[in-house]
Amino acid sequence: MFPQKNRLNSQEVVKLITLGKKNFSSYFRINYLKGHFLQCSVVIPKKIYKQAFTRNKERRRILSVCRNLLSLNEEGLYLIFLTKDIKKLDYKSLEKELRDVLKKIKLAK
């Protein structure tokens, strides 16, 4: 998990959904905005995983990859939505998917 200051609160989530730019991949939709420092959260809908422990497990996997890809020195607000089941993806392919989307975002900024 990210420290509390690096997590999004509910007002920031609403702001990101309404005003943020979007980028898509086959497994993720990422809303993002420029910010003063790095803030990141992951949203996994019940439609994909019914059980809470499975959603939390996948959220921890995604945050682990994000922690490795995003340095805490970066700036921006990131809200990552899961759009498909990622249970079958191993760590390397999950990292590759997120890296590809984040590269698109950094080119778009």
Secondary structure as UniProt FT lines:
FT   HELIX           4..6
FT   HELIX           10..19
FT   STRAND          21..24
FT   STRAND          28..33
FT   STRAND          38..43
FT   TURN            46..48
FT   HELIX           52..69
FT   TURN            72..73
FT   STRAND          76..82
FT   TURN            87..88
FT   HELIX           91..108
//
